[in-house]
Amino acid sequence: KPQPQDHENACLAPMLNKMKVAGVTFGNRQECLKRLRADKQAGKVVNVSMQEYSYQGEPAIKIIANGMEIGNLHTEDCDFIKNNQPRILGIKDLYIGYAEDIKTYYAKITLVIQNKT
């Protein structure tokens, strides 16, 4: 039988938030994603980071994987990150998929976010 404190701990467990990476067809990003996907499948480490910058006077966040810029977060995801910055514990995963029908690589990142206390 679950104890009351188990429920409290479950409520405090971090949440996972998946965000789509935009702009993946710009420049050489498809080639970068293809290489990163092969690296991941080969079991190599892929280091992912987010970097804030300004795009046409608006705040934006670019996604960098192993030193390669692979895209940006959508505006609403940037707003979420800005509004919840202290709660973001890190990036859990970078998922790179391939859409066979349109012959295009795509990416999603998963953020670990502290629940509100």
N, C-alpha and C positions, 0 to 999 in steps of 0.2 A: 504494500500500500504506500503511495507517495506521501512523503512528509511535507508539511506546509513550506518549509524552507527550500525544498527542491523546486517548488513552483516559483518562489522569489528569485532563485538563481537563474532559472530558465528565462525569466523576464529580463534579466540583466545581461544575458548572452548577447554578443554582438550580432548585428544583422548583416546580411550580405545584399549588396545593391549592384545589379548588373547595369552597365551603361554601354550603349553602342558607340563605337568610334566612327566619326564622320570624316568625310574627305579622303577615304582610302584609295580612290582612283586618281588622285592628284599626283602629278609628277611621276617619280619612280616608286611610289608607295606600294604598288602591286608587287613589284620585284622584291621590295623589302619584306613584305608580308609572306611571300612565297618562301624566302630564305629563312625567316623566323619560324614559319610553320615546320619546315624541314628540320630545323634545329630542335624545336620542341619534340617532334616525333623521334628524333635521334637521342632524346634524353638530355640535351644540353640545357644549361640554365639560360633563361631569358629574363634580364633585368628590366623592369618596367617602372617608369616614373611619369609624373604629371608636372608640367611646367606652365605657370601662368604667364600670359603675355597680353598685349593689346592688339586687337584686330579692328581696323577702321574705327578706332576710338572706343571700342567696346572690350570689356574683359573677356579673355578667351583662355582655354586650357588645351595645350597640345600634349599628346601621348608620345612618349619616347621609349623605344624598346631596343636594348643593346646599342644605344647611341643613335638609332635611326628614328627619325620622325615619321610616325605611321598614320597620323591623323589628329583630329580634334574631338572634344566632347561637344555635344549639342548645347545650345544656349541654356536650355532648362536644366541640364545636368551641371553646367558651370554655376548657375544660380544656386542649385542645391548644395554644391560643394562649398561655395562662398558662405552660404548661410549656416553650414554645419561643420565648418573646418575643424573646430576643436574635437568633434566626435569621430573624425575619420582616423581610423587606426592604421590603415595601409591598403595596399593593393594585394588581393589574394590571388588573382589569376588574370592572365591574358588569354582569351580564347580566339584562335584564328580558324575560320572556316572557309570553305570554298563553295560558292554557289555555281553548280555545274551548268544550270540553264543559261546563266548570263556570263559564265566563265570569269567570275570575279571573286577575289579574296575579300573577306570582311573580318572585322575584329570587334570583340567586346571585352571590356575589363570588368572585373568584379572587385568592388571596394568592400572593406570590412568597416562597419560603422557601429560605434558605441550606442547602445540604446539610451534613450533619455531616462534619467533617473527621477 
